[in-house]
Amino acid sequence: MKKSLIIFIALTLCLAGHAQNRRKTPDRKFIYMTSIGYATGLGQIELETKTVQNKNFDISINQLLGYQFNPYFQLGLGAGFDFWNYTAFIPVYLNLTVNFTDTKIEPMFYMNMGYSFKWYVSSVPDKMDRVVHGTSTGPMGEAGLGIRINLNDRLSLVLAACYKNQYSDIRYTIPTSEGQDFSAFSTNTRKNVLYHFAGIRLGIQF
């Protein structure tokens, strides 16, 4: 996954280098973007009784309303849905986007910072690891590097490699003194965790 992201970023910069035609668009305007993303979990989580791999995937659908101050800089407010394996979040965030050029194909960077509310969560532990991931609300962040392809004065396509994180809880079971193990059905302990993800995002801006 890391090699794929490096190759993607290199191709992005090469494409942008060949796009030298200046655009003729308004310097100031409102922008709207709908995007979808896919990311896979990174790293591992150390618990008192075991180590758990972050095998979560994240499928996200986001809507952004922003304002472009000039061809290179825009701010916005976004919201959406993040679907993990057995849980889901509703993130609300501030967005900062920087375009590095004013051309038909622009290298760009974006950053989202906000807070994720819970939509639903499974109460049954995972069959293999016997934990429940992402059980609480918490701060979230996302950053991406990619390209914006300006199809015309009002319509653009955005493709970016991204890194995401979500602060939440993981629930698991510590065996009782009587030796009873109910870890396949319930949990009795929780731990704060910063989950990490890497993936891609595709958006349509108008």
Salt bridges, closest charged atoms under 4 A:
ASP58 OD1 - LYS164 NZ 2.93
ASP82 OD2 - LYS164 NZ 3.18
ASP102 OD2 - ARG22 NH1 3.06
ASP102 OD1 - ARG23 NE 3.44
GLU106 OE2 - ARG23 NH2 2.88
GLU106 OE1 - ARG148 NE 3.50
GLU142 OE2 - ARG201 NE 2.88
ASP169 OD2 - ARG190 NH1 3.06
ASP181 OD2 - ARG130 NH1 3.74
